[in-house]
Structures are given as C-alpha cells and as structure tokens.
Amino acid sequence: MSDNRRSAPAAFGTGAVIGALGGLIGLGGAEFRLPLLISVFGFKGLEAVILNKATSLVVVASALPFRASTVPFGQVADHWPTIVNLLAGSLAGAWFGAGWATRMNTETLYRVIAILLVIIAGVLLFAHDTAGAAPAFTGTALVVAGIIAGFAIGVVASLLGVAGGEFLIPTLVLLFGADVKLAGSLSLAVSLPTMLVGFTRYSRDQSFSVIRQNWTFLLVMAAGSIVGTFLGGLALGIVSNAVLLPLLAALLVVSSFKVWRHK
C-alpha cells in the first residue's frame, strides 16, 4: 500500500498520540497501537502484531534508561529473584503464544485480539491503580504462582505484540508486593527478554517480511511512540486516572468491536 495512510507524518503522529496516552498511565501504548495498525493503516492481523511487537521493543528498550533517574538499575537488580521467577514462565509463554498466532487463520486471530483487548480494558479499570501490600504468597507457592502468571502474560504479549506491562505491573504489585514505581521498571526488565523471545519465534514466519517491507514506517512510528511516551510521562498527573482510565478502557472496547468485525 503506497497511499497516505502509511505516510511518515501519519506514522509519527499516530505513534506520538498513542505513546502520550500510554505515558500518562505508565504503559508503552501498544494495546492502543495494534487496533490502529489493523483498522487505520490496513495491515493484516499477524502483520500488525509483528509490527506492533517491533515498535514495542524499541519503546521498551528506551523506557528503561528513561526511568533510571527515578528507579536506579541497582534497585531493579536487587529484585532479580522476582524477575527470574516471572521470566521462567513468560519466556515459554512468549514462544508458545507466537507459535499459536502464526498457525491461526486471520479471522480467528482477529477474534482472539478483540477478546484480549476487552480483557485489557478490564485490567485498566480494576487492577491498574493498585497499592503495594504484602506478597499474596510466600515460598514455593509464590514461585509457582509467578511462573503461571508469567506464562499467561507471555502468551498475551506475543499474541498482541505488546510489552505486557498492563498485566505485569498489577502482578508485581499484588503477587510480589512491589512498590508501583519499582513495579514499572521490573515489568520492563521482564518484558524486554520476553518480547525478544516472541520476536525470534515470529521471525520464522513468512509474515515477518512485513518489517523489511515497512521498515521506514516502523522506525518513524517507533520514534513518534518514544516522543509521545516521554511527553505523556511529563504530563503525568494533569489528567486524573479516575477520568483517563475509563475513557481509555472504553476506547479499547470500541477498538475490540472494530477488530472483531474486521475482514
């Protein structure tokens, strides 16, 4: 497709707006980017997921150093058992999730994406603003729960091409008792290798050629996403989450409906 729908200004502007929304709520915005890649830019289901994954990788890789002044790398490293616990499940989940996505027919993938978008909307509404508390489990039970949660998050992250922060942050807070700010950085530390595993699995599918064919579009959208995420983070607190989260959840539900009906 060579029309203006995939022009550089459209890619950068869309990436910036979505990144700003994500920055306001502490996410990369991939859950909002995916429906637009399908409905606005006209990419097929698996192609959109792969492009979303590639863009998310760039955003997540840049987010870690952005947050280092608030949450130092040393503080993140101190919680390596938690990171390893979740990675034990998420890496396997990412591999299997990407494999399932490549075997689904396009219509089924659209339906799965639509359902997961609705689930994310629910998470934004009911589990995003959580407070640190004592870990829900201890010892072996905590390790097992972490692996199971990590696997489920890895599957979802691969199927949608997202970083998974919308699930990882509540998991880190509720399951491991992490502070919200620390949870944001820990989620990035888990997301990056998890996304790389899913990305590697997708590279074995012929649809992976969409990156080579649209590399300029990808880089421009990624740049817009990074700028938007940075600006959204600066604007944090201007819009109350009590207003923002329901609006964004509603947007995800509408996007889900459009993706479900997409041909």
N, C-alpha and C positions, 0 to 999 in steps of 0.2 A: 504494500500500500504506500503510495507516494503523496497522498493529499495532505492538506494542512493539519489533519487530525494528529499526525505524528511529527509535526514540526518541532524544532528546538525550543521556540518560545512556549509552545503548548506543553511540552515535556517538562521544562524548567518550572513554569508557573504552577502546573499541577503538582509537581514534586514539592515545591515550596509551600503551597497551601496545606497539603496533606502532612508534610513534615511539621508545620506550625501547629496543626491540630494534635499531632502525636506528641510534640514537645510540651504542649500545655498539660497533658495528662501523664507524661513520663513514658511514652512509647515511641517507636520509630514511625508509626503511621502505616505500616504495611497492610494492616487489615482494611484500611480505607483505600489504599492504592490498588489493591487487587481487583475490586469490582470496576474501577475506572479503566484499568488496563483491558478488561473484557468489554465493557459496555461503551466506553468513550473512544478508546484507541483501537478497538476492533481485533485484539489478539484472541486466539483460540484458548480454551481452558488451560491446557498444560503449558502452552507457550507463555500465557500470562503468569502462571505460577512460577515458572523458571525465571522470567524477567523480574518478578517480584522478589524472588529469593536472591538474585544477584544484586538488586538495588538494596535490599535489606542488609546484605553482607557489608556493603560499603558504609551504610549508615551506622550499623552496629560497631564496626571497626573504628569509626571516627568518634563514636559516643564515649567509648571507654576513656580515651585521653581527655575529652571534654569534661568528664566528671571527676578526673583525678584530683583537682584542687579541692573538691568537696569531700570525696571519698578516696583517700590515697591508695595506691596499688598495694602497699604493705598491709593495709587493713583488709583489703579483699583477699590477699594471700593468706592471712591469718585464718580465714574460714575455708581453707582448701578441703577439709573433710566434707563439708556441705556441698561444695562444687563437685567433688568426685562422686559423691552419693547420687546426685541428680544426673550427672553425666553417664553413670553406669546404666541408667535407663534411657536417657534421651538420645544417646548416640545410636543405640539399637532401634529406638523408635523412629529416628530420622531416616535410617536406612530402609526400614520396612515401609514407612509412610511414603517415601519417594518411589519405592518399587510398586506399591499399590496404585499410586497415581498414574504411573506410566502404563499400567495394564488396564485401567478403567477406560471405558468409552467416554467420549466427550460429554454426552448428556448426563451420565452418572456422575462424572466429576463435577459438573455444574451443580447438581443436586447436593453432593457432599459439601461443596464450597458454601452453598446457600445455607445449609443447616449449621455449619460451623460458624458462619458469620452471626447467626442468631444466638448461638451459644456464647460467642464473644460479647455480644451486646448485653447478655445477662450477666456475664462476669464484670463488665464495666459498671453495671448498675449496682450489683450486690456484693462484689468482693474486691473492688479496686481500692477503695478508701478503707484500709484496714489498719489497725494499730498493733504494734509489737506486743507479744504476750509470751508466756512460757510455751516451749515446744509442745505440740499436741501429743507426741510420742517420745520415748527415750529408748536407748539401746538398740537391740536388733529390730524391734518394731519400727523404729524411726528409719533405719536403713532400708528395710523392706518397703515401707511407705514411700520413701524418697525414690527408690528405683521404679516403683509402679507409676508414681506421679511423673517422673522424668520420661518414662517410656511413652505415656499418653501425650505429654507435651511435645515430645519429639515427633510423634506421628502427626499431630495437628500442625506443627510448624512446617513440616515438609509438605503436607497436603495443600497448605495455603501459601507457602513461600514467605512466612513471617518469622520474626525472631522468637516469638513465643513469650515476650515479656508480660502480656496481659494475663497469662496463666502462671508464669514463673514467679512474678512478684507476689501475688496472693499466696502461692505455695510456700515461698520462702518466709513470708510473714506468719502465716497461720500454722504451717507444719514445723518450721525450724525456729520460729520466734525471732526472726531477724528484724532490725530496725528498717523502716520503709526506705530511707535513703541508701542504706547499705544493701538492701534487697535489690534496688535498682541496678547497682553495679555488679552484684553477684549474678543477677539474671543475665547481664551482658557477658560475663565470664563463662556462663553455661551456654548461652545462645550461640556464641561465635563458633566453637568447635562442633556444636550440634548442627548448625547451618552448613558448615563445611562438609560434613558427612552427607547430608541430604543433597548438597550441590554436587558432590562427587558421584553419587548414585544417579542423579539426573543427567550427568554428562555422558552416560552410557546410552541415553535415548536419542533418537534422531531429532526430536523436538528441540534438543539443546542447541541446534544450529540457529535458533532464533536469536541467541546472543550475538553470534557473529554477524548476522544479517542486520541487527538493530543496535550495534554497539554504540553508535553516536547517541541515539535516543536514550539508551540505558545510562550512559555517563552523564548526559545532561539532566535526566530525571534524578539521578543519584545526587548530583551537585545541588539541584533545587531542594531535594529532601534534606540534605545536610544543613543548608542555609535555613530552611524552614524550621527544622528541629531546634537549631541554635536560637532562632528568634522566638520560637514558641517557649523555649526554656526561660529566656529573658522575660517574657511576658507572663510567666507563671504567677498566678495569684490575682491577675487582673479580672479574669472571669471565674466566678465561683464554680467549683466542681458540682455543686448542687444543681446548677443550671447546665453546665457543659456536658456532664456525663449522660444525662437523659437525652439531650439533643444528639449527641454522637451515637448513642445506642439506637435511637430512632433512625438515624441515617444508615446504620448498619442493617437494620431490619428492612428498610426500603431497598437498600442495595442487594440484600439477600433475595428479595422478591424478584428484582430485575434479573439477577443471575439465574435464579430458578427457571424463569421463563425464557432465558436467552437461547437462541437457536444457533 
